[in-house]
Structures are given as C-alpha cells and as structure tokens.
Amino acid sequence: MAFFDVQNLFRHAKDAFQIAPGDGYHHPNFDPLKLHLEVAKKKGLNPNLTRFYTGIPIRSESEMWDGYWSSRTLSLKRSHVLVETRKLRYHTETRPDGTLYKVPQEKGIDIRIALDLVRCTRKKEFDAAIIFSQDQDLSEAVKEMKDIAKSQNRKIEIISAFPSSASASGERGINGTTWFKIEKSLYDTCLDHRDYRPAKFQNNHGQS
C-alpha cells in the first residue's frame, strides 16, 4: 500500500531534479499509480491501494490552483486512488519593505497520514507500506506500526521513498524505515503530462 505525502514529495523532487524553471517540476505532476507500481516492482512487492494526501488552496486565494486540484483529485478518484485533502491555512507575514503577504500552510495532513498508517496496520490491510515522504514527524507512527505488527505475530516492511540527487534538499528517509532513493530517470517515467488547470490558465505556467 502506498501513502503519498504529496507536497513533501513535490518539494523534494523540485529541489532534487529541477535545474531551470522550465524543467517541468513546478507542480506535483507525478502519477502516483505509476510511481507506486515502479517502486513496488523494484522492491519485489505487489501494489494494492494507492493513497494520496495533500493540502489544497481556497478558491479566493488562488483560482488556478483551486481549479487544478478539483480536476486532478476527480481524475485520481476515478482511477481508484484514495484521496484525502485539507484546505490550506493562511497567515500574514511582512516583507522587508513593509508590505504584507499571505503564506499558505498545510495543516493536518501529516496527522491524517499517521492515523491511516496505524489504522491500516492494525486492520492488516498490507504487508508492506511505501511512504512517499521524508517527514520525520511520521517516525512515531512507524514505531507504532512495528509494535502493532509484533503484537499480531507478523512482519511488515515499511519503506520511505524519496527523490535523490546531488542537489537534493534531504538524503534521509523517515527514521525506522527502509529507504528507497528515487532517481530522476525513474521519476521522469512516472510523470502525468495532463494539464489540470482551468482552460484560461493553460497558456500560463505562473500561479494565480
């Protein structure tokens, strides 16, 4: 079973693989089903359910990204991906020149992933979990998963899969897991090239 911490994977992939702004890593354009399948094959596992977790903006803050995520999550659900979303929260910060700007912040996604990891372990829904994240906050859930599996007299494999390159912002997976380093060549074979933005934004790669 795969657990995608979407924004964590996206940010680390951008840091690891993007050389120039036009390289194509400016949004979470990986296909979770393809990426799950490829990593599972490399580890000798049979993939089952793919779970996808992300924060999404409110429409009043970004019409483009609201439209993007509405279309993207609908497509994923039609492909039988389990999607969990949370609205982004915004706080105001001050620039050096005194002007104010809003900063989006993802809240509750890591908690939701942790709860699902523990719940699915308890219900014996998988023998192996591939967590596409480097968020060390999930290490406590990993410990709990191992304790549950031990009490059930079974072994489970817990894998932390993450982008790897010389320019990667982090080369450590989640503590207590088996690390799987995703090379650019593998990641690039698992991209989703469809444009999910509303039509009026599709000739512009900027944010709105």
C-alpha positions, 0 to 999 in steps of 0.5 A: 500500500502506498501513502503519498505525502504529496507536497513533501514529495513535490518539494523534494523532487523540485529541489532534487531534479529541477535545474531551470524553471522550465524543467517541468517540476513546478507542480506535483505532476507525478502519477502516483499509480505509476510511481507506486507500481515502479517502486513496488516492482523494484522492491519485489512487492505487489501494489494494492491501494494507492493513497494520496494526501495533500493540502489544497488552496481556497478558491479566493486565494488562488483560482488556478490552483483551486481549479487544478486540484478539483480536476486532478483529485476527480481524475485520481478518484476515478482511477481508484486512488484514495484521496484525502485533502485539507484546505490550506491555512493562511497567515500574514507575514511582512516583507522587508519593505513593509508590505504584507503577504499571505503564506499558505500552510498545510495543516493536518495532513501529516496527522491524517497520514499517521492515523491511516498508517496505524489504522491500516496496520492494525486492520492488516490491510498490507504487508508492506507500506511505501511512504512517499515522504521524508517527514520525520514527524511520521517516525512515531507512527512507524514505531507504532506500526512495528509494535502493532505488527509484533503484537499480531505475530507478523512482519511488515516492511515499511519503506520511505521513498524519496527523490535523490540527487546531488542537489537534493534538499534531504538524503534521509528517509523517515527514521525506522524505515527502509529507504528507497532513493528515487532517481530522476530517470525513474521519476521522469517515467512516472510523470502525468503530462495532463494539464489540470488547470482551468482552460484560461490558465493553460497558456500560463505556467505562473500561479494565480 
